């Protein structure tokens, strides 16, 4: 099952739409238990399929995240943190969304999850733009493009180029905007992502409109309309608005009026107030050009009504400006001044809100960078401790090898000396003295104090913890435990302790009984955990 889920993931990362596999994913999800990796992966993928239903989507992402936290799997955590970030973004909690996406990025980098790295940069760019910080937004999107290009994430490249085109257009970098839009079309076309192709074509048409390439705008609109469903009101509305602006620029005012009116009729879908307000403003501008001042005022007031419903500062500003222009054209200066005052107040309010938002973003970014710096410092300290411990362990290993070699050499020398003494008269005074010294000599004490010092450097609290937990262990048993903790095998421990392997095994048996180990439980593993 895991292999099949991995295949579905790969298809998604290569540009396929997950909804094609939704039934298969739901079957796999139902067949898995609540604590399996495959369950988490299915839940995350189904969350993507369910993004139209935020409640269901949130529940699936939460489940995937819960399993990922338990499993401590970086790849799962990267995906599930992104899911949490997406939900937070949808409900307008940009701060939490930013924090979750940063965590997603960390885990994605740790697991070499290239698609998630690229997509997280994309989301961080979008969040930065929502905070009004265009510089950071562009920087994140650029990083996302580089990562996606390096790893062949085609569908993501199309999204990133489309968003970059939009930003370049807003900053009046028309050449850059055109280049990104064309690249978006190329990448989306290569994987057959038709909707992404049409979105990129619309973006390109908007750029060509600013470049006054009106024939090219018309060509692009025709191409887009040929691929749109009749029920795709938002995109159809945009195409009619674009054509209205083309006819207006060419002074074909009657045709422009027809296009704008069609766009307004199409903008009759949920949450379309912002779109409708913009089209009403275009209509008002058209009527002012053609000296139809009263119809212009009617359209401007309609734009303002829709802008109030949309609660969008930008469209409210445009609508207020349009109402002011209409009243001024009617020579109603009192009313014109009133709406101009409202416009100026809103400009000041939006500037203050933008500044506040940018400051909030800076504070959020600064807080996160400080936390990351602390985490990096802790990681560095942990790494230094690890390196130091490895060095101490190597020193201890070398010391043990030296002691074993020395013990074997001394044992051999002792045996050779005993052999020599057997050939020496028993009443020889010198021989008697040597025999007496040999009988009192303990091999196991050879440089043991130096070993103890090296062992305490590598494992500072081991002996004390072991004695506190098992006070009935003898000195020899404690010493054997130290040797086993240091990684020696029974045969090596026997040489160092100057006892037989059988003697070591007897000690091990008694130690196992005293510490309460049963069956196949490993004494070495038990000691490693102390």
N, C-alpha and C positions, 0 to 999 in steps of 0.2 A: 504493500500500500504506500509506504514511504517513497518508493521509487516513482510511482505514478504521480503522487503529489508533487514531487520534485520536478517531474516532467511538465506538469501544469504550470508550476512557478516559472520554469524556464520559458514556456510559451508566452506567459504574461510579460516577462522581462524583455522578450524579443519583439513585443508589440501586439500580441493577440489580446482580444478582449475576454476577460474572465467570465463574463456572462455566458459565453459559449460552453463553459465547463461547470456551470452552476449546479446542475442536477447531479453530476458526478461528484462534485465537492460535498454536496449535502448528504449523499449516500455514504461517502467516506467519513464525514463528520459524525453521522449517526452510528457508524460501526466502530468508532474509537471510544476508549474510556477517557474520563475527564482529566487524567493526569499524564496523558501520552503526548510526546512531541508532535506526532501526526495530528492530534486533536487541536493543538495550538496553531499549527500551520493551516489546517482547514478553517479554523475559526477566523484567522486573520484574512485569508483569501475570501471567505464568505463576507467578511466585513466590507471588503472593497466592493463586492457585488451588491451590498445592501446600503451603499452610501446615500441612496435616495431616501431611505428610512433611517433617520439619525438615531432613533431609539434602538432599533435592531442592530444597527451598525455599532453603536456604542457598547451594547451588551457583548457582541462577538469580540470586539477589540479588548474589552475588559477581561474576558475569559482567556484570550490568548496571552494577555499580559500577566495574568495570575500564574499561569502554567510556566511562562518564561522566567518569572521571578524565582519560582521554586527550583526550576532546572538550572538556573544560572547559565543559560545558553546565550552567548553574545548575539548570534544571528537572530534568534527568536526575540531577544530583548530589543534589538535594533528595529525590527518590524513592529513589535507591539508598542514601543514608545512612540513610533511614528503614528500608529493608530490612535493612541491617546492624544497626540498633538493635533491630529486632524479633527477629532471631535471638539477639542478645546477651541480650535480655530473657527469651526462652524458656529459655535455658540458665542463667539466674540471675545473669548478669553485669550488675548494675544500673548500676555505674559506667560501663562502656563503653556501655551502652544510652543512658544520659543524655548522654554526650559525643557520640554519633552523632546523637541526636535534636536536640541543640543545633546541630550542623552542618547537619542537614537544615533546621532552621528558618531559619538564615542564608541558605542557598541558595534556599529557598522564597520568602523575602521579596525577595531580589534578583531572582527571576524572576517575581514576582507570582503564584505558584502558590497560589491561595487555598485550595483543598482541602487541600493538603499543610500549609499554615500552620495551618489549623484542626485537622487530625488530629495534627500534631506537638504542639500545645498539649495535646490530649487525652492523648497518650502521656506527655508530660512530667508531666502531672498524675498519671497512674497510677504512674509511677516514683517521684515524690515521696511518694505514699501508701505505696508498698512500703518506702520508707525510714522510714516512720512520721511524715512531716512533713505533717500534714493541712492546715496553713495554706497552704503552697506548692501542695499538690495542688488545693485549692479555687481558688486564684488562677489557676493554669494552666487549670483547667476552665472558669472564668468567662471567661477570655480566649478560649478555644476556642469557647465558646458565642457570644460577641459576633462573632467572625470568621465562624463558620459561618452565623450568622443574616444577617449583612451580605451574604454571598455565596450564600445559598440552598443550602447543603450539607445537604439534608434528612435523608439517612440518618445523617450524622454528628451532626446535631442530636438525633436519636433516641438515639444512643449516649451523647452528652454529658448529656442530660437523665436518662437511666437511671442513669448513674454519679453524677450530682449527687444524685439521689433517694436512692441508697444511702448516700452520705456524710451527707446531712441526717438520715437515719434513725439512723445511728450516733451523731450528735451530739445526738439527741433533738429536732431541729427538725422536728416532724411536719408542720406546715403547709407548710414549704418542701419537704419530702420528697414530700408528696402532690402539690403543684403541679408539681414536676419530673416525677413519674411520669405524670401526666395529659398533660403536654406531650409526653413520650416516646411515649405511645400515639398521640397526634394526629399527630405527624410520621411515625412508622413506618406508620400506617394510610394516610397520604396517598400513599405510594409502594408500598403492597402488600407491605411487608417483614414477612411474617407472623411469623417467628420473633422479630424485634425487638419486634413488638406483644405477643406472649405473654410475653417477658421483662419488658417494662414493666408488663404487667398483674400479673404475679407480684410485682413490686416494689411496685406500688400496693396489692395485697392485704396485703403485709407491713406497710405503713404503716397501712392500715385496721384491721389486727389490733391494732396498738399504740393506735389511737384507739378501740378497742372497738366498731367498726362491723361487728359479726359478720355481719349479713345481707349487707352489701356484699362482705365477704370471700368468702362462699359464692357470690354471683353471679359474682364475678371468677374463682373456681376453676372454676365450670361453663363459663364462656366459654373459659378456657384449655384445659380438657380436651377441649372440642369441636373444637379445632384441632390437638391433639397427635397425633402418630403413636404407634401402640402400642409402637414400639421406642424412643421417647424417654423412657428410664427416668429420667434426671436431673430433667427438668421434672415428670414424673408424680410422682416421689418428693416434690418440693417441694410439689405441690398437696395430697398426702395429709398431709404434715406440717402445712401450714396448717390444713387441716380438722380435724386432730387437736387443734390448739391452740384452735380455735373451740369444738369439743365440750367440751374440758376447761374452758374459761372458762364455758360454760353448764352445767357439772356433768353433762354427758352422758358419764360416764366410760367406759362400755362402748363407745360409738361412738368415743370418742377412742382407746381401746386398739386397736380394729380399724384405724383410720386409721394409727396409728403402726406397727403390725405390717406393714401393707401397704407403708408407706414403707420399712421395713427390708428387706423382700423385694425391692423395686424397686432398692434401693441395692446391687446386686450386679454392678456394672459396674466396669471398671478405674479405679483411683485414687479409689474412692468411700469410702475409710476415714474421711475427715473428715466426710462427710455422715452415714455410718452412726453414727459416734460421737455426733454431735449428736442424732440421733433416739433413740439408746439413752438419752441423758441426759434427753430429754423423757419417755420411758417410765418411767425411774427416778423422776422428779418426780411423774408421774401415780400410780405405785404408792405412793409415800410419802403422797400426799394421801388415797389410799383405804386406808391402813393395811396395804398388802401389802408388808411390809418386806423379807422375803427375796427376792421377785421384784425389788424395787427394787435390792437389792444385786447381784443377778445382772446386771441391766441396766447398773448403774453400772460393774461390773467389765468388762462387754463394751465399754462406751463407752471405758474406759481402754485396753483392748487395741487397739481400732481407732485411738485417738488416738496410741498409741505407734508403730503402723505408719505413720500419716500424718506423724509427726514435726512436728506442728503445736503450738506452745506454747499457743495459745488454747484449742484443744479439749482438750488435756491438762489445762489448769487447770480447765476446766468438768467434766471427767470426775473429776478428783481431788476437787473439791468435792462432786460427787455421791456418790462412794464414802464420803467422810467423813460426809455426811449420813445415808447408809444405815447405816453402822456405829453412828453415834450413836443412831439410832432403835432399833437392836438392843441398846442399852446396852453396846456393846463399845467402851468409852472408850479403851482402849489402842490398838486398831486405828484408831479415829477420830482419835486424837491423831497417830498415825504418818502418816496420809494428810493431816492438816491441816499437819503439818510439811513434807511434800513439796509441798503446795499453796503454802505461804508461800515456800518456797525457789524454787519455779518462778515465783511472782509477782515475787520479787526479781530472779531471773535474766532474766525477760522485761522488767522495768523497765530493768535495766542494758543489755540488748540493744537496747531501744528508744532509750535515751539514746545508746548508741554509734552506732546507725544514724543517728539525727538529727544527731549531730556529724559523722559521715562525710558526710552529705548537705550539711551546711553547708560543710565543707571542700571538697567537690567543687564546690559552687556558687560558693564564693569563688575557687577556682583557675580555674574557667572564666571568671568575671567579670573576673579579673585578666588572663587571656589575651586576653579580648575587649577589655579596655581598652587593652592593648598594641597589638592589631591595629587598633583604632579610632584610636589615636595615630599609628600608621604610616600609616594611610589618610589622616588629616588632614595629616600631613607631606607625603605624596605629592601630595595635592590642592593644598597650598600651593606646592609646587615646580612643579606643573603650571600653576597660576595665574601664578606668577612667570615661568615660561618663556614662557607665552602673552604676558605683558606685554612681555618682552624681544623676542619675535618681532614684536609689533606695532610696538615702537619701531624695530626693524631695518627693517621694511617701510616705515614712514613715512620713515626716513632714506634708504632706497634711492629712494623716490619723489621725495624732495627732491633727491637727487643727480642723478637722471635729468633732472628738470625743470631743474636748474641747468646740467647738462652741455649740454642742448639749447639753453638760453638763451645760454650762453657760445659754443657752436658757431655759433649764429645771429649773435651779436655779432661773432665772428671773421670770419665770411663777409662781414658788412656792412662791417667794417673793411677787409678785403682789396679789396672792391669800390670803396670810397672811395680806397684807395691807388692803384688802377689809374688813377684820374683825377687823381692828384697827380704832378707832375714827378719823375722818377726821381732827380734830383740834389738834391732837397730833403733837407737834413740830418735834419729831424724825421721825414720819411717813411722815410729809411734806418734810423733808430733803431727805429721801430715794426716795420718789416719784419724786422729782426734779432731783436727780442724775440718776434715771432709765430712765427718758425721754431724758436726754442728752447722754446716753451711746449708743455707736454704736457697735454692735456685729461684724460687718464685719471688724472692725479694729483690732480685736484680733490677735496679733503677725503677722500681715500681712507683716510687714517689714522683719521679719525673713524668711517668705516664699519667699519674693522677692529676698533675698540674695541667698537662695538655688536654686531658679529658674535660676538666672543669672549664677550660677556656671554650671548648666546643659545645659542651652541654652543661651550662652553669648549675642548674638546679636539679639535674637528673637524680643524683645519688640521694639528696635530701628528700625529694618527692617520693622516691621508691621506699626509703626507710620509713617515712611518715605513713605511707599507705600500707606497707607490709613490714611492721616492726619485728616480726619473728624471723626475718631472713638473716642468715649468718654472714660473717665477714667474707668467707669464700664465695657464698652465693651472691652477695652484692657485687663482688669483684667480677664474677662470671657475667652477671647482668650488664655490667659496664662494657665488658668486651663484646657481648652480643649486640648491645646498643651501638657500639662503634663499627659493627658490621663484620666481626670475625666469625668464622665457621668453627664448629666444634673442634676439628683437628688442629686449627690454629690456636684456639683458646687453650687446648690441652698442652701444647708446646710452651705457651707463655706462662701457664700456671704450674708447669712441671708435674702434670698428672697425666694419666692415661685418658684416651678418648672415652673409654668405658666410665672412668671417673667423672668426666664432664657430663656424660649422658645421665649418670645417676644424680648429679647436681641439678641438671635441667629438669628431671622428673620431680625432684623435691620442690624446686622453684615453682613449677607449673601447679602443683598441688596447693602450695601456700598462697599463690595469687589467684587461684580459683579458675584456671583455664580448663576447658573440657574438650573432648574429642579432637577435632582437627583444627581447633583454634591455635594460631601460631604465637609462640612465646616471643619471637623476634618482632613480629608486628605489634604485639602488645607493648613491648618495651619502646618501640619507635614512637608510640602515641603519647608517652609520658612527657 
